[in-house]
Amino acid sequence: MEFRLINSKHEEKPKFYYKISEKGPTLLKNILQERGWEEYIENESPWWNLWWQGKRYRKIDYESCKNYQRLNHISLPRNTWITKKDALFRLLRMLKGSYGSCYNFFPKTFILPTEYLSFIRYYSEDQEKKNNNIWICKPTDLSRGRGIFIIKSLNELTYNNRIVLQKYIRDPLLISGYKFDLRCYVMIKGTYPLNIYLYEEGLARFATNKYNTDDITNVFSHLTNTSINKLSPELNSTKEKVGPGCKWSLKKLRNYFKENNINFEIIWNKIKAIIILTLLPAIYETKDDNSQCFELFGFDIIIDNSLKPWLLEVNLSPALNNDCYIDSIVKTALLNDVVNLLEVENSESLKLAQKDINEYNINNKYGNKLKSIPVNSSRIILNKKENKKKIHVSEDKEEIGNFKKIFPFNIVTKNMFPKEQLRTVTFFFFFFFFFFFFFFFFFFFFFVLNKIYYFYILISI
């Protein structure tokens, strides 16, 4: 949001300041500078408004965060439950055991070496049934496709560190023979109340060689990671329908599905259900003050040949570098919408920041005073269009740019949630309560009849 600071002599724009770590996204720095932000300099800049880094913040950083400041990680340790491969699938298996088929959106998974014997039993049963499944092995402590390999036989299984072993989805939906998956961006803004936003745009990431299960060693055929496929000799070749490169925007994928009579919205609604069911157990609503914190996740989803989406993994700090033109288009708009969703670019934030500076200077009148930017509420003028947009963001918050709120439930989000999932959950609870009340009344009725019977015998005697 832009605004103007009117001065009697000249017109000046109030400043917002960012702190981004050395390894932070360069694209974000460029976007903030284009919006008029400046880099925070210790002991020179009057305040900071956005702090972005890859690692977690200290407890004192959360406690000292002001209303006009934002941190890019929420202070909940359960985040690692879904962003570490082994912890994610351990959690999902537990939830599937409790809630049944509504959690049937991830492949059969074993965590080795802990569950090696369980895997051997399952593998032996598979061999007896002649299923001949393919398995994919992923190191738990590596990212960007590093260390991943595929096996068809137990003899090919070798590992030195902890790995996640999953049944390979061998019938993925293909486009002209090429495998692809989706990178979906999800943002959590605060946890009390918990607000989950899904970005309507995103990336479809392609393998650069045609899918072929006969050759499981070809990473350019089976893996869709950009860091892998940008090394492929076929990267810049014009592949049938896919074209050069290894990425599409979700907008282009939607158009492709429409041209081929595939209803993308049904798939998208199922993806929303996957995201909600994955996040709720880990990012629970808490009374801890996370109102100044947010989290941007990258959900990796693959679609099989029956148009069913499967969750592959959840990334805590999704890559925000622009390796290609598609990256630049999608991620530039994404980061602009992230900043808009933070609601920090407004006159109220500047007044709160100025108040902090003034109080500091009063309390330290004999020390070094902080340099401050004059912010006067009577001199800050918002034009009508910007003011209207601000009101929309503050009151509705259902839709900000390409971000759409998918949780908590309301009239909009209920329509987004797949009805078959709701029917499954509703049936489960209906069956549970029917079963409970049936046995309650049965035992109650039996108890009453038993008392009446003994009373009758006593009278007879």
ZIZITA-V941917 format. One record per residue. N is the residue number from 0. RES is the residue in three letters. PSI is psi in radians with two decimals (* if undefined). Layout:
N,RES,PSI / N,RES,PSI
This chain:
0,MET,2.32 / 1,GLU,2.59 / 2,PHE,2.93 / 3,ARG,2.38 / 4,LEU,2.01 / 5,ILE,2.19 / 6,ASN,2.64 / 7,SER,-0.52 / 8,LYS,-0.70 / 9,HIS,2.88 / 10,GLU,2.18 / 11,GLU,2.53 / 12,LYS,2.18 / 13,PRO,2.65 / 14,LYS,2.50 / 15,PHE,2.60 / 16,TYR,2.49 / 17,TYR,2.58 / 18,LYS,1.97 / 19,ILE,2.27 / 20,SER,2.86 / 21,GLU,-0.64 / 22,LYS,0.16 / 23,GLY,2.89 / 24,PRO,2.11 / 25,THR,-0.60 / 26,LEU,-0.69 / 27,LEU,-0.73 / 28,LYS,-0.80 / 29,ASN,-0.72 / 30,ILE,-0.80 / 31,LEU,-0.68 / 32,GLN,-0.65 / 33,GLU,-0.52 / 34,ARG,0.04 / 35,GLY,0.11 / 36,TRP,2.79 / 37,GLU,2.69 / 38,GLU,2.38 / 39,TYR,2.29 / 40,ILE,2.15 / 41,GLU,2.32 / 42,ASN,0.08 / 43,GLU,-0.84 / 44,SER,2.48 / 45,PRO,-0.51 / 46,TRP,3.03 / 47,TRP,2.64 / 48,ASN,-0.47 / 49,LEU,2.21 / 50,TRP,2.13 / 51,TRP,2.14 / 52,GLN,2.86 / 53,GLY,-0.70 / 54,LYS,2.97 / 55,ARG,2.73 / 56,TYR,2.79 / 57,ARG,2.81 / 58,LYS,-0.69 / 59,ILE,-0.50 / 60,ASP,-0.71 / 61,TYR,-0.74 / 62,GLU,-0.56 / 63,SER,0.03 / 64,CYS,2.26 / 65,LYS,2.97 / 66,ASN,-0.43 / 67,TYR,0.21 / 68,GLN,2.68 / 69,ARG,2.43 / 70,LEU,2.48 / 71,ASN,0.28 / 72,HIS,2.40 / 73,ILE,2.71 / 74,SER,0.95 / 75,LEU,2.10 / 76,PRO,-0.35 / 77,ARG,-0.10 / 78,ASN,-0.68 / 79,THR,-0.24 / 80,TRP,-0.47 / 81,ILE,-0.23 / 82,THR,-0.10 / 83,LYS,2.26 / 84,LYS,-0.84 / 85,ASP,-0.72 / 86,ALA,-0.66 / 87,LEU,-0.90 / 88,PHE,-0.43 / 89,ARG,-0.74 / 90,LEU,-0.80 / 91,LEU,-0.63 / 92,ARG,-0.70 / 93,MET,-0.75 / 94,LEU,-0.66 / 95,LYS,-0.64 / 96,GLY,-0.53 / 97,SER,-0.68 / 98,TYR,-0.08 / 99,GLY,-2.45 / 100,SER,-0.30 / 101,CYS,-0.27 / 102,TYR,0.38 / 103,ASN,1.03 / 104,PHE,0.35 / 105,PHE,2.64 / 106,PRO,2.83 / 107,LYS,2.25 / 108,THR,2.46 / 109,PHE,2.55 / 110,ILE,2.01 / 111,LEU,2.56 / 112,PRO,-0.09 / 113,THR,-0.73 / 114,GLU,0.54 / 115,TYR,-0.79 / 116,LEU,-0.66 / 117,SER,-0.69 / 118,PHE,-0.74 / 119,ILE,-0.75 / 120,ARG,-0.81 / 121,TYR,-0.75 / 122,TYR,-0.74 / 123,SER,-0.74 / 124,GLU,-0.68 / 125,ASP,-0.73 / 126,GLN,-0.66 / 127,GLU,-0.61 / 128,LYS,-0.05 / 129,LYS,0.73 / 130,ASN,-0.53 / 131,ASN,0.94 / 132,ASN,2.73 / 133,ILE,2.51 / 134,TRP,2.51 / 135,ILE,2.33 / 136,CYS,2.21 / 137,LYS,2.11 / 138,PRO,2.40 / 139,THR,-0.41 / 140,ASP,0.22 / 141,LEU,2.75 / 142,SER,-3.13 / 143,ARG,0.60 / 144,GLY,0.02 / 145,ARG,2.36 / 146,GLY,0.04 / 147,ILE,2.38 / 148,PHE,2.83 / 149,ILE,2.47 / 150,ILE,2.66 / 151,LYS,-0.40 / 152,SER,2.62 / 153,LEU,-0.50 / 154,ASN,-0.38 / 155,GLU,-0.08 / 156,LEU,1.93 / 157,THR,2.44 / 158,TYR,2.62 / 159,ASN,-0.44 / 160,ASN,-3.13 / 161,ARG,2.31 / 162,ILE,2.76 / 163,VAL,2.17 / 164,LEU,2.07 / 165,GLN,2.58 / 166,LYS,2.21 / 167,TYR,2.31 / 168,ILE,1.70 / 169,ARG,-0.08 / 170,ASP,1.02 / 171,PRO,2.70 / 172,LEU,2.28 / 173,LEU,2.65 / 174,ILE,1.91 / 175,SER,0.62 / 176,GLY,-0.02 / 177,TYR,2.35 / 178,LYS,2.58 / 179,PHE,2.78 / 180,ASP,3.05 / 181,LEU,2.40 / 182,ARG,1.93 / 183,CYS,2.32 / 184,TYR,2.21 / 185,VAL,2.34 / 186,MET,2.30 / 187,ILE,2.24 / 188,LYS,1.74 / 189,GLY,2.83 / 190,THR,-0.05 / 191,TYR,1.50 / 192,PRO,2.78 / 193,LEU,2.21 / 194,ASN,2.17 / 195,ILE,2.21 / 196,TYR,2.38 / 197,LEU,2.32 / 198,TYR,2.21 / 199,GLU,-0.41 / 200,GLU,2.89 / 201,GLY,-2.74 / 202,LEU,2.47 / 203,ALA,2.10 / 204,ARG,2.19 / 205,PHE,2.56 / 206,ALA,2.68 / 207,THR,-0.11 / 208,ASN,2.66 / 209,LYS,2.53 / 210,TYR,2.28 / 211,ASN,1.93 / 212,THR,-0.17 / 213,ASP,-0.53 / 214,ASP,1.66 / 215,ILE,-0.04 / 216,THR,-0.19 / 217,ASN,1.75 / 218,VAL,-0.46 / 219,PHE,-0.17 / 220,SER,-0.56 / 221,HIS,-0.41 / 222,LEU,2.47 / 223,THR,0.01 / 224,ASN,2.29 / 225,THR,-0.67 / 226,SER,-0.43 / 227,ILE,-0.88 / 228,ASN,-0.30 / 229,LYS,-0.18 / 230,LEU,-0.02 / 231,SER,2.43 / 232,PRO,-0.41 / 233,GLU,0.14 / 234,LEU,-0.89 / 235,ASN,0.07 / 236,SER,2.66 / 237,THR,1.73 / 238,LYS,2.51 / 239,GLU,2.14 / 240,LYS,-0.64 / 241,VAL,-0.71 / 242,GLY,-2.98 / 243,PRO,2.82 / 244,GLY,-2.94 / 245,CYS,0.40 / 246,LYS,2.53 / 247,TRP,2.77 / 248,SER,2.76 / 249,LEU,-0.49 / 250,LYS,-0.75 / 251,LYS,-0.67 / 252,LEU,-0.71 / 253,ARG,-0.79 / 254,ASN,-0.69 / 255,TYR,-0.78 / 256,PHE,-0.72 / 257,LYS,-0.73 / 258,GLU,-0.47 / 259,ASN,0.35 / 260,ASN,0.68 / 261,ILE,2.21 / 262,ASN,1.73 / 263,PHE,-0.56 / 264,GLU,-0.57 / 265,ILE,-0.78 / 266,ILE,-0.75 / 267,TRP,-0.68 / 268,ASN,-0.65 / 269,LYS,-0.63 / 270,ILE,-0.68 / 271,LYS,-0.72 / 272,ALA,-0.73 / 273,ILE,-0.78 / 274,ILE,-0.82 / 275,ILE,-0.82 / 276,LEU,-0.43 / 277,THR,-0.70 / 278,LEU,-0.69 / 279,LEU,-0.76 / 280,PRO,-0.44 / 281,ALA,-0.75 / 282,ILE,1.23 / 283,TYR,2.79 / 284,GLU,2.14 / 285,THR,2.74 / 286,LYS,0.01 / 287,ASP,2.51 / 288,ASP,1.62 / 289,ASN,0.35 / 290,SER,-0.42 / 291,GLN,0.14 / 292,CYS,2.70 / 293,PHE,2.90 / 294,GLU,2.32 / 295,LEU,2.06 / 296,PHE,2.68 / 297,GLY,1.91 / 298,PHE,2.20 / 299,ASP,2.10 / 300,ILE,2.39 / 301,ILE,2.55 / 302,ILE,2.28 / 303,ASP,-3.13 / 304,ASN,-0.33 / 305,SER,0.17 / 306,LEU,0.44 / 307,LYS,2.22 / 308,PRO,2.50 / 309,TRP,2.45 / 310,LEU,2.20 / 311,LEU,-0.86 / 312,GLU,2.95 / 313,VAL,2.22 / 314,ASN,2.26 / 315,LEU,-0.77 / 316,SER,1.44 / 317,PRO,2.55 / 318,ALA,2.28 / 319,LEU,0.30 / 320,ASN,2.66 / 321,ASN,1.67 / 322,ASP,-0.33 / 323,CYS,3.12 / 324,TYR,-0.72 / 325,ILE,-0.74 / 326,ASP,-0.81 / 327,SER,-0.76 / 328,ILE,-0.88 / 329,VAL,-0.83 / 330,LYS,-0.49 / 331,THR,-0.82 / 332,ALA,-0.68 / 333,LEU,-0.89 / 334,LEU,-0.59 / 335,ASN,-0.71 / 336,ASP,-0.56 / 337,VAL,-0.80 / 338,VAL,-0.72 / 339,ASN,-0.68 / 340,LEU,-0.43 / 341,LEU,-0.38 / 342,GLU,0.84 / 343,VAL,-0.33 / 344,GLU,1.32 / 345,ASN,2.90 / 346,SER,-0.58 / 347,GLU,-0.71 / 348,SER,-0.74 / 349,LEU,-0.67 / 350,LYS,-0.70 / 351,LEU,-0.71 / 352,ALA,-0.77 / 353,GLN,-0.65 / 354,LYS,-0.71 / 355,ASP,-0.75 / 356,ILE,-0.77 / 357,ASN,-0.75 / 358,GLU,-0.67 / 359,TYR,-0.78 / 360,ASN,-0.63 / 361,ILE,-0.75 / 362,ASN,-0.32 / 363,ASN,0.83 / 364,LYS,-0.35 / 365,TYR,-0.01 / 366,GLY,-2.88 / 367,ASN,2.16 / 368,LYS,2.52 / 369,LEU,2.49 / 370,LYS,2.32 / 371,SER,2.70 / 372,ILE,2.22 / 373,PRO,2.11 / 374,VAL,2.00 / 375,ASN,2.15 / 376,SER,-0.53 / 377,SER,-0.26 / 378,ARG,-0.12 / 379,ILE,2.07 / 380,ILE,2.18 / 381,LEU,2.33 / 382,ASN,2.81 / 383,LYS,-0.72 / 384,LYS,-0.75 / 385,GLU,-0.66 / 386,ASN,-0.71 / 387,LYS,-0.71 / 388,LYS,-0.69 / 389,LYS,-0.74 / 390,ILE,-0.71 / 391,HIS,-0.75 / 392,VAL,-0.74 / 393,SER,-0.66 / 394,GLU,-0.80 / 395,ASP,-1.03 / 396,LYS,0.29 / 397,GLU,-0.49 / 398,GLU,1.97 / 399,ILE,1.88 / 400,GLY,-2.23 / 401,ASN,0.01 / 402,PHE,2.27 / 403,LYS,2.31 / 404,LYS,2.25 / 405,ILE,-0.10 / 406,PHE,2.43 / 407,PRO,3.00 / 408,PHE,2.42 / 409,ASN,-2.92 / 410,ILE,-0.70 / 411,VAL,-0.89 / 412,THR,-0.47 / 413,LYS,-0.64 / 414,ASN,-0.49 / 415,MET,-0.58 / 416,PHE,2.30 / 417,PRO,2.23 / 418,LYS,-0.53 / 419,GLU,-0.55 / 420,GLN,-0.76 / 421,LEU,-0.69 / 422,ARG,-0.69 / 423,THR,-0.83 / 424,VAL,-0.75 / 425,THR,-0.78 / 426,PHE,-0.70 / 427,PHE,-0.85 / 428,PHE,-0.66 / 429,PHE,-0.79 / 430,PHE,-0.73 / 431,PHE,-0.87 / 432,PHE,-0.65 / 433,PHE,-0.78 / 434,PHE,-0.77 / 435,PHE,-0.89 / 436,PHE,-0.58 / 437,PHE,-0.87 / 438,PHE,-0.57 / 439,PHE,-0.89 / 440,PHE,-0.58 / 441,PHE,-0.87 / 442,PHE,-0.63 / 443,PHE,-0.81 / 444,PHE,-0.72 / 445,PHE,-0.73 / 446,PHE,-0.78 / 447,VAL,-0.81 / 448,LEU,-0.68 / 449,ASN,-0.75 / 450,LYS,-0.75 / 451,ILE,-0.70 / 452,TYR,-0.84 / 453,TYR,-0.62 / 454,PHE,-0.69 / 455,TYR,-0.73 / 456,ILE,-0.73 / 457,LEU,-0.72 / 458,ILE,-0.73 / 459,SER,-0.69 / 460,ILE,*
